[in-house]
């Protein structure tokens, strides 16, 4: 308890490492993808409640709401990803890694660091290191979180249903939220984490401002590393020669849901 209270950021990293390495050993041993995304969500759940329940201050309403918000997001995402991998059987991202333990390990280490980095602002808030909350920013922050969560949830559900229909095989989705954004689920993900950061922002002092690296890290990851770039590359490889797909790309916002541009196909 005292170690967690004294060094919450270090303990958060250690917990993330333990959870992800445990699942890595299982995944590498059985060469399976079915626990990869589930372990990601579970890491957030474990960190959230360990940090909250071992903090050095009484659990305030705002701290409890932060914990419930992160838990709601993690539970929703974890159940969805676990169901999705159970249906599709394997994750194509690991086709060149599954049989190479050291290469496979690199992904899990990146996931370990990612969980820890994204949780940085929440780590301070949940352990009571940030306790000067302001009603206005907190209300706006939680509202942004809920909006982001709904966008991500509907985006995931719409794409999953679309891909499950045989007539949509080898087609890209451009209906629902996907009519206005090529990656609405990622927009929702980014929005909800910036919303939670806004909740704690009024209480940040000194070096604590460095925890802005949390929402910056998930934004950077999705925009420039493992999110949008990989999906855009995959889409170009599958449909790049299709003029309808090019029209969709040219008329549809990359991330933020916006009305379609007139230059593309309506």
C-alpha positions as CSV (number, residue, x, y, z in Angstrom):
1,X,0.0,0.0,0.0
2,X,2.7,2.5,1.0
3,X,4.7,1.8,-2.2
4,X,1.7,2.4,-4.3
5,X,0.9,5.7,-2.5
6,X,4.5,6.8,-2.7
7,X,5.2,5.8,-6.3
8,X,1.9,5.4,-8.2
9,X,3.4,6.0,-11.6
10,X,6.1,3.4,-11.2
11,X,3.6,0.9,-9.7
12,X,1.2,1.6,-12.6
13,X,4.0,0.6,-15.1
14,X,4.9,-2.5,-13.1
15,X,1.2,-3.6,-13.0
16,X,0.8,-3.0,-16.7
17,X,4.0,-5.1,-17.3
18,X,2.8,-8.0,-15.1
19,X,-0.6,-8.2,-16.7
20,X,0.6,-8.0,-20.3
21,X,3.5,-10.3,-19.9
22,X,1.3,-12.9,-18.3
23,X,-1.0,-12.9,-21.3
24,X,2.0,-12.7,-23.6
25,X,3.3,-16.0,-22.3
26,X,-0.1,-17.6,-22.8
27,X,-0.4,-16.2,-26.3
28,X,3.1,-17.2,-27.3
29,X,2.7,-20.7,-25.9
30,X,-0.5,-21.4,-27.7
31,X,0.2,-19.1,-30.7
32,X,-3.2,-17.5,-30.3
33,X,-4.6,-14.0,-30.9
34,X,-7.7,-14.4,-28.8
35,X,-6.3,-12.8,-25.6
36,X,-4.3,-9.9,-27.1
37,X,-7.0,-7.2,-27.2
38,X,-8.8,-8.6,-24.2
39,X,-5.6,-8.2,-22.1
40,X,-5.4,-4.6,-23.3
41,X,-8.8,-3.7,-21.8
42,X,-8.2,-5.9,-18.7
43,X,-5.0,-3.9,-18.0
44,X,-7.0,-0.7,-17.7
45,X,-9.6,-2.3,-15.4
46,X,-6.9,-3.8,-13.1
47,X,-4.9,-0.5,-12.9
48,X,-8.0,1.6,-12.3
49,X,-9.3,-0.3,-9.3
50,X,-5.9,-1.1,-7.7
51,X,-4.9,2.6,-7.9
52,X,-8.3,3.8,-6.7
53,X,-8.6,1.5,-3.7
54,X,-5.0,2.1,-2.6
55,X,-4.9,5.9,-2.8
56,X,-3.9,7.9,0.1
57,X,-7.1,10.1,0.3
58,X,-10.8,9.3,0.7
59,X,-12.5,8.3,-2.5
60,X,-14.3,11.4,-3.7
61,X,-17.3,11.4,-6.1
62,X,-15.1,12.7,-9.0
63,X,-12.5,10.0,-8.5
64,X,-15.2,7.3,-8.3
65,X,-16.7,8.7,-11.5
66,X,-13.3,8.6,-13.3
67,X,-12.9,5.0,-12.2
68,X,-16.4,4.1,-13.4
69,X,-15.8,5.9,-16.7
70,X,-12.5,4.1,-17.5
71,X,-14.1,0.8,-16.4
72,X,-17.1,1.3,-18.6
73,X,-14.9,2.0,-21.6
74,X,-12.6,-0.9,-20.9
75,X,-15.5,-3.4,-20.3
76,X,-17.3,-2.3,-23.5
77,X,-14.1,-2.5,-25.6
78,X,-13.0,-5.8,-24.0
79,X,-16.3,-7.6,-24.6
80,X,-16.5,-6.3,-28.1
81,X,-12.9,-7.3,-29.1
82,X,-13.2,-10.7,-27.4
83,X,-16.4,-11.4,-29.3
84,X,-15.0,-10.2,-32.6
85,X,-11.8,-12.3,-32.4
86,X,-14.0,-15.3,-31.4
87,X,-16.0,-14.9,-34.5
88,X,-13.2,-14.1,-37.0
89,X,-10.7,-16.6,-35.5
90,X,-7.5,-14.7,-35.9
91,X,-6.0,-11.2,-36.1
92,X,-4.2,-10.6,-39.4
93,X,-1.9,-8.1,-37.7
94,X,0.0,-11.0,-36.2
95,X,0.4,-13.3,-39.2
96,X,4.1,-12.4,-39.4
97,X,4.7,-12.3,-35.7
98,X,2.8,-15.2,-34.1
99,X,5.5,-17.8,-34.8
100,X,8.4,-15.4,-33.8
101,X,8.3,-15.0,-30.0
102,X,10.8,-12.1,-29.9
103,X,9.0,-10.2,-32.6
104,X,5.7,-11.0,-30.9
105,X,7.1,-9.8,-27.6
106,X,7.8,-6.4,-29.1
107,X,4.1,-5.8,-29.7
108,X,3.3,-6.8,-26.1
109,X,5.9,-4.5,-24.7
110,X,4.5,-1.6,-26.8
111,X,1.1,-2.4,-25.4
112,X,2.5,-2.4,-21.9
113,X,4.0,1.1,-22.4
114,X,0.8,2.2,-24.2
115,X,-1.5,1.3,-21.3
116,X,0.8,2.9,-18.8
117,X,1.2,6.1,-20.8
118,X,-2.6,6.5,-21.5
119,X,-3.3,6.0,-17.8
120,X,-0.8,8.7,-16.6
121,X,-3.4,11.4,-15.9
122,X,-5.8,8.8,-14.4
123,X,-3.0,7.4,-12.2
124,X,-2.6,10.7,-10.5
125,X,-6.3,11.3,-10.1
126,X,-7.2,7.9,-8.9
127,X,-4.5,7.8,-6.2
128,X,-5.5,11.2,-4.9
129,X,-2.5,13.1,-6.2
130,X,-4.9,15.4,-8.1
131,X,-7.9,16.4,-6.0
132,X,-8.6,20.0,-6.9
133,X,-11.5,19.3,-9.3
134,X,-13.6,22.1,-10.8
135,X,-17.3,21.5,-11.5
136,X,-17.4,23.2,-14.9
137,X,-14.4,21.4,-16.5
138,X,-15.4,18.1,-14.8
139,X,-18.9,18.3,-16.3
140,X,-17.7,19.2,-19.8
141,X,-15.0,16.5,-19.5
142,X,-17.4,13.7,-18.6
143,X,-19.8,14.9,-21.3
144,X,-17.0,14.6,-23.9
145,X,-16.2,11.2,-22.5
146,X,-19.8,10.0,-23.0
147,X,-20.0,11.5,-26.5
148,X,-16.7,9.8,-27.5
149,X,-17.8,6.5,-26.0
150,X,-21.0,6.5,-27.9
151,X,-19.3,7.4,-31.2
152,X,-16.7,4.6,-30.7
153,X,-19.4,2.1,-29.7
154,X,-21.7,2.9,-32.6
155,X,-18.8,3.0,-35.1
156,X,-17.5,-0.4,-34.0
157,X,-21.0,-1.9,-34.1
158,X,-21.8,-0.5,-37.5
159,X,-18.6,-1.8,-39.1
160,X,-18.8,-5.2,-37.4
161,X,-22.4,-5.7,-38.7
162,X,-21.4,-4.6,-42.1
163,X,-18.4,-6.9,-42.4
164,X,-20.5,-9.9,-41.2
165,X,-22.9,-9.7,-44.2
166,X,-21.8,-11.9,-47.1
167,X,-22.8,-9.4,-49.7
168,X,-20.3,-6.9,-48.3
169,X,-17.3,-9.2,-48.7
170,X,-14.4,-7.2,-50.3
171,X,-16.3,-4.0,-49.7
172,X,-15.6,-1.0,-47.5
173,X,-18.1,0.6,-45.2
174,X,-19.4,4.0,-46.0
175,X,-22.7,4.1,-44.2
176,X,-23.7,5.3,-40.7
177,X,-20.9,7.2,-39.0
178,X,-18.6,5.9,-41.7
179,X,-20.3,8.1,-44.2
180,X,-18.8,11.2,-42.4
181,X,-15.5,9.8,-41.2
182,X,-13.2,7.1,-42.4
183,X,-12.3,6.3,-38.8
184,X,-15.1,7.5,-36.5
185,X,-14.3,4.9,-33.8
186,X,-10.8,6.3,-33.5
187,X,-12.2,9.8,-33.2
188,X,-14.4,8.6,-30.4
189,X,-11.5,7.0,-28.7
190,X,-9.4,10.1,-28.9
191,X,-12.3,12.3,-27.7
192,X,-13.1,10.3,-24.6
193,X,-9.5,10.3,-23.3
194,X,-9.1,14.1,-23.8
195,X,-12.5,14.4,-22.0
196,X,-11.1,12.6,-19.0
197,X,-8.0,14.7,-19.1
198,X,-10.1,17.8,-19.0
199,X,-11.8,16.5,-15.8
200,X,-8.4,16.6,-13.9
201,X,-6.8,19.5,-15.7
202,X,-7.7,22.2,-13.0
203,X,-5.9,20.3,-10.3
204,X,-2.6,19.8,-12.2
205,X,0.4,21.6,-10.8
206,X,4.1,21.6,-11.6
207,X,5.4,18.4,-13.1
208,X,1.9,16.9,-13.1
209,X,1.3,18.8,-16.4
210,X,3.5,16.2,-18.0
211,X,0.7,13.7,-17.7
212,X,-0.8,15.4,-20.8
213,X,1.4,12.8,-22.5
214,X,-1.5,10.4,-21.8
215,X,-4.1,11.8,-24.2
216,X,-1.2,12.9,-26.6
217,X,0.1,9.3,-26.7
218,X,-3.3,7.7,-27.7
219,X,-3.8,10.5,-30.3
220,X,-0.3,9.9,-31.7
221,X,-0.7,6.1,-31.7
222,X,-4.0,6.2,-33.6
223,X,-3.1,8.9,-36.0
224,X,0.5,8.1,-36.9
225,X,1.5,4.6,-35.7
226,X,-0.7,1.5,-35.3
227,X,-4.2,2.9,-36.0
228,X,-5.1,4.9,-39.0
229,X,-1.9,4.4,-41.0
230,X,-2.2,0.6,-41.0
231,X,-5.9,0.6,-41.9
232,X,-5.4,3.2,-44.7
233,X,-2.5,1.1,-46.1
234,X,-4.7,-2.0,-46.0
235,X,-7.6,-0.2,-47.7
236,X,-5.3,1.1,-50.4
237,X,-3.9,-2.4,-51.0
238,X,-7.4,-3.9,-51.3
239,X,-9.4,-1.2,-53.1
240,X,-6.8,1.3,-54.4
241,X,-7.7,0.6,-58.0
242,X,-11.4,1.0,-57.4
243,X,-12.6,4.5,-58.5
244,X,-15.5,4.3,-56.1
245,X,-13.1,3.8,-53.2
246,X,-11.0,6.7,-54.3
247,X,-14.1,8.9,-54.5
248,X,-15.0,7.8,-50.9
249,X,-11.6,8.7,-49.7
250,X,-11.5,12.0,-51.5
251,X,-14.9,13.1,-50.2
252,X,-14.8,11.8,-46.6
253,X,-13.0,13.2,-43.6
254,X,-10.1,11.1,-42.3
255,X,-11.0,11.4,-38.6
256,X,-13.5,14.0,-37.5
257,X,-17.0,13.3,-38.7
258,X,-17.9,16.0,-41.2
259,X,-20.3,16.5,-44.1
260,X,-18.9,15.0,-47.3
261,X,-16.9,17.2,-49.6
262,X,-18.6,18.0,-52.9
263,X,-15.6,16.9,-54.9
264,X,-16.3,13.3,-54.2
265,X,-19.1,10.9,-55.0
266,X,-22.3,11.7,-53.2
